[in-house]
């Protein structure tokens, strides 16, 4: 079998299913789980310390967090909890879970893998090295991950429920002969997902008037700026309709997210879903191009 791609190695390789051999003490991994509880990101230096303390492989560390990640899911329709834990190129660990919204169409749901991708984008993570998930990703998410500039280098680590030995695959194995960005982009050198985007957006006169009218509202001003920055870094290479959303919680906290497109269109992630976190929303501020063909209002 071809060995899995080592951390930090950027060349393309094909991975085959492999078994993990390191089995750290349960109490040590419980400390790793505790460190991840209630968090969406674990900084690289802390990840390194946790791995050294546990004396385990990075795959085992990621898999140990899966149950905690799935616990944070909000599957109010399916009752099916999914967790996703990713290792970024920076060495930081990112966490995602699935979200479902009662009273809305099922296509408004956020898959755990999409949540994790929005998390990477929000924190300006330049690449994804490994993705641990509790079960094989659906075709929707496999297509979604085709947008990554590093798509051919990502290691997908499956921790099946009830199985002690996870399996490792590449996207080429999960989605062979896939339709992707290069099939649709007019400019093959255009930046792909997680690569730096810059749309040079500016406020319209109407938007400036609204900002002036709300000049004394600090939360609104903060949300407007966060939404603009999310729109600036959003990924919209096919429609050229960048957009971002900022959510204001009942406690005045602002959370923002940017639009993420897919060459297949359907697996895209709207800006609202990219910004959603498990919280009470008081107000939503949407930023998008005034004459855009694709809009997210309504």
N, C-alpha and C positions, 0 to 999 in steps of 0.2 A: 504493500500500500504506500502511496505517496504521503509523506509526512505533512501535517498541517503547516500553514505559513507562520513562522515565528513572529512574535511581536516586533513591530518596527520594520519588518521586511516588506518592501513595496512591490516586488516583482509578482507577476501573476502565476499562480499555481493551482492545481486541482487537488482538493482535499478529499479523503475517503473516510468513511465511518471509523472512529477509533474509540477505544475504551480508556477511561481515566484510571490511573493506578494509585494516585495519592489519596489517602483517606484520613484527613486530619481529625483530631478529637472533636466530638460534637460540641463540647463546651466552648472550644476555640471559635468554631464557625458561628456559634450563637452570638459571640461578640461582634462578628462581622455583620450579622443580621441586625443587631442592635444599633450599629453605627449607621446603617442604611435607613432605619425606621424614620418615617416622616420626611425623608429627603428625596429630591429629584436628581441631585448631583453630589458626588463624593470627589473632592479634589485629588489630583494625581499624587501629591505627597502623602496624603492620608491613605490612599489605595495601596501605595507601596508599603507603608507601615503595617496595614492590615494583612497584606499578603505574607510579609515576613513573619508576623506574629503567628499566623495560621500555619505557615510552612506548607502551603499548597500551591497548585498551579493557578494561573489566572482564570482558567476555565472553571475550576472548582469554586473559586471565590465568586465569580459571576453567578454561577448556578445556585450558590447558597443564598443569594439575595432574591431569587425568583419568587419564592413563596411570599416574602414580604411585599414585593412589588405587586403581585397579584392581589394581595389583601387590600391594596389601595384602590383597586378597580371599582367602577360604578356601573355594573352590568344590570341595570334596573329592568331590562326586558328579557334578556337571555338567561340571567343568573349564572353566566359562565365567566369566571374570573381568569384573566390572562395577564401575565407579567412579562416584561421584556427588560433585559439589563444589558447595556452596551459598554464596550471599552473604546473610548475615543483615542485618536492618534496622539493626543496630548498626555495620555495616561490616566485621565479622569474617567470615572464611571458614571453612566447616566441611566436613569430608571424611567420606565414607561408602564402604563396599564391601560386597559380598555375602558371606554366611557360610552354609555348609552343614554339617550334622552327620551323619557316617556312622553308620548303625545306628539312626537316628531317622526318623520320617515326614518327607516332603518339606515338609509345612506348618510344620515347625519352623524352616525356613530363614529367614534374614533377607535381604531384598532391600537393595541398596545405598541405594535411596531411603528405606527404612525405617530403616536404620542411621543415615543422615544426620539423619532426623527425631528419633530418639532422642538423637543428639548435640546437636541444637538444644535439646531439652527439658532435657537434663542441664545445659547451660550457661545455662539461663534466657534464651535468645535470644527476644525478643518477637515477631519476625516473620521471614519469609523473602522476600527480594526476587527472587533468581534461582537457578535450579537447572540446572547443566550436567551432562549425562549422556552416556555413550558410545553409547547407542542409545535409541530411543523406549521409554518406560516401559511395562510391561505394564498390563493393565486393573486388576489387583490394586492396583498403586501409584497409579494415577490416582484410584481410589476412595479410597484411603488419604489422599491429599492434599486430598480434598474436605473433610476435617475442619478444615482450617486456617481461622482467622478471616480471614486475608489470601489465601484461595484464589484469588479473582478477580484478584489483583494479581501473582501469581507468574509470572515469565517462565521457561519451560522451554526451555533451549538444548540442542539436539541436536548432538553432534559425531560424526556417523556415521563408522565405520571406513572409511578410504579416501576420504573426502570432505573437501576443503579448506574448503568453505563451510558453516558450521553453519546451522541453521534455528531460528527462535524462534516459540514458540506460547504461548497461554494455556491454562489448564485447560478453559475453555469450548470451545475448539477441540478439545482432546484427549478430552473427555468431555462432549459436549453433552447437555442435558436430564438431568443427573445426579440421582441420589437422594442426598440429603445430610442434614446435621444438622437443618435446619429441618423436614424431613419427619417426623422422629421425636421430637424434643425436646418435652417438655411445656411447658417454659419457653423461649421463643425468645430470651430475654436471657441465657441461661446462657453462661458463658465457653467459647469454643471452643479448639481445639488451639493451643498456644503462648501463650494468654492465661492470666493467673494463676489457678491452682486452689488451693483450700484446703478440705481435708476434715475438719480438726479431729479427727484420730485420736489416740487415747491407748492406752497399754499396758494389756492385761488383767492381772488378778492372776497368771494362769499365766505370762504373758510376763515380768512383773516378777520372778517366782520364778526363771525361767531366767536372767535378767540377774544376779540376786543370786548364783546358783550359779556363774556364770562371771565373777564380779566381778574376778578377777585376770587375766583374758584381755583385754588391751588391744585386740587385733585384732577380737575378737568384739564388744566394746563399740562400737568404731568402726563396724563393719559394721552392727550393729543400729541405730545412730543414722542411718547413711546410708540404710539400707533404709526407715526410718520417714520420713525427709525425702523420699525418692523416692515413697513412697506418698502423702504429703501433696500432692505436686505432680503426681501421675499424672492421666491424662485418662480418666475413666470416667462420662460423662454419661448413658449408657443403662442400665447395670446398677447404678450407684451402688455399685460394689465396687472402690474404689481399692486398689492394692497396689504394693509395691516390692520389689526384690531387691537385695541387696548380695553381691558375690562377693569372696572372699578368695583372693588368689593365693599361690603357693608362697613368694613373697618377702615376704608380709605386706601387699601393697598391696590397697586396697579400691576396688572399682568398683561403682557402683549405677545402677539404672535403674527407671523407673516404667512401669506398665501404660498402653497407649494403645489406646483403643477406636475402632471405626468404626461409622457408622450401618448399614453393610451387614454388620456383625459379623465376617465372615470375614477381611477385611484388617487386623484388629487386630494389635497386637504385644504378646505377653505380657511381663511384667516381666523374666523371665530373659533372653530374647533382647535386651531393651532394655539390659541390663547387660553382655552378653557382649562382651569384647574379646579379641583374639588373645593369650591367656595361659593358663597352667596354673592351674586352679582348685583350691584346697585345701578350701574350705568355702563353702556357700551359706546366707545368712540371708534368709528370706522374711517379709515383713510384709503381712498382709491382714486384712480384717474377719472376726471370728470366725464370724458367722452369715451370711456372704455367700452369695448364690446361685451366684456364679462364683468358683471357687477354682483356684489354680495349683500346688498341692502335688501331688506324685506324677507 
